[in-house]
Amino acid sequence: MRRIWAGVIILLLTPLVFFLTGVSVSPFDPGGFGTGMLMVAYSFFFAVNGIIIIIIGIFTKKSLNG
């Protein structure tokens, strides 16, 4: 159950990662196209990571000891 909650929290933090990536990279890119691509790429991989964690949490069996 903890992994499912961790995945949900990661998905909820994805917009924050999108925003912080843009704020931290935009001073180095005057055109803005590279910043936008980096923002989308980081946010996409961050969200996919959260989805994978949720799927692992759903399909992982609980141990009998704990």
N, C-alpha and C positions, 0 to 999 in steps of 0.2 A: 504494500500500500504506500510505503514511503517513496518508492520510485515513481509511482503514478503522480503523487503530489509534486515531486521534484520536476517531472516533465511538464505539469501544468504551470508551475512557477516559471520555468524556462520559457514557455509559450507566452506567459503574461509579461515577461521582461523583454521580449523581442522588440517591441516599439522603442523601448529605452535604448537598446543596442543600436537600432537604426538611427535614432537621434544623436547619440553620443559619437557614433562613427562619423556622421556628417559634420558635427561640430569640431571634432578633432582633426579631420582630414581637409576640410574646406579651405583653411588658410594656405595650404600647399598647392591647391589646384585652382587657378584663376578662372578657368573655363567652366568648371563644375561638372563636366561629363564624367570624368574619372571618379570624382567624389560620389556621384549618383550610382555609378556601377559598383563601386566598393560598398556603398551603403546597402544596396540590394543584395549583393553577394553575401556579405557578412550576416545580414538579417535572415536570408534564406537558409544558410547553413546552420545558423543558430536555431531557427524554428524546426528544421528537419531533425536536428539533434534532440530537441524536446519531444518530437513525435516518436522518434526511435526509443527514447527512454520510456515513454508511456506504453508503447507496444511491448517492450521487454517486461515492464512491470505487470502488464495484463497477462502475458503468457508464461510468466515464471511461476512455478509451483512453490507453495509454501513448504518450508522444511518441517518435518515432524518433531524436531527437537525444540524449536523455539516458539 
